[in-house]
Amino acid sequence: MSSKADLKEPLGGPILSAMKTLSFQQKGLAALYEAIGNGLGSSFQSAIEAIGAISGRVIVTGVGKSGHIGSKIAATLASTGTPAFFVHPAEANHGDLGMIARDDAIIAMSWSGETQELSGILRYSRRFEIPLIAITAGAESTLAREADIVLVMPKADEACPHGLAPTTSTLMQLAIGDALAVALLEGRGFSASDFRTFHPGGKLGASLTHVGEIMRIGKDVPLVPLGTSMPRTVQVLAEKRVGCVGVTDNDGHLVGIFTDGDLARSLDRDLSGHLVDDVMTRSPKTVTEQTLAATAMDILNRHNISALIVVDGAKPVGLVHFHDLLKIGVA
């Protein structure tokens, strides 16, 4: 049985192996980065222009590890404003070619460029003049010869000690796919709000929610006018239980805030004869209805406060508490 002391000893072999693997992959990405700045850059630009010109969707295809990477690239494109889906070459040869239309574009992935299963899609794209973009390391391969645009990946050693298992090559394919997606995203002016449209679920969707969608309104927003006595202000603070009370002037503009923190700091004072004007914090932190939930949470955390008044111009229209943000999954 291993002792606790044994468990504390470093796992030299696995750690060194991991570092070697990451070193190979780092070199692969560095080679890709350099290639983009040189000859690959013009082909990359052509690919962006070709995809931007279509009225249909981007069809990504590949077999094996290239297929798995292609599926992820299709998902990334679709979630960032470029309609896309993955078609497996084997299924394409048995009817799924009908999913590919003339107004689409195809991204075919094969590290060698000689993947036999792609032949059906290649012939189909040539027959119907569908733009074909190849991602391959085989500059003189069948795939490269058939394609309209070829993104020739630089040669790189696989991290596998036998040089067989796709490791470095798949990371490079993933990276060039992400580069395409982000370039298209930026070209379209795709915003965070647009992203939420395609990704409403999970923490990411929650963080892209606007404050106006979750804020408390009406009687749930604690407000008192200037000149309110402190006993009355403290009463409102206790009734609403959100940790603060907004203070407004005669025009209904927010001019200050009184918080439970202010109350705690004033425990050694007799506030019964004071007005809220005397102890409120002026120029409180506020947000608008269009502020993202993630931004609101960041403000709360940075200033160590529990709630924010939501304003329209200078007038309070709501309140968002950190509990409201936690409920939708923003943390």
Summary of the structure (lengths in Angstrom):
residues: 331
radius of gyration: 29.2
end to end distance: 41.6
largest distance: 88.4
contacts: 1059
relative contact order: 0.10
helix: 50%
strand: 18%
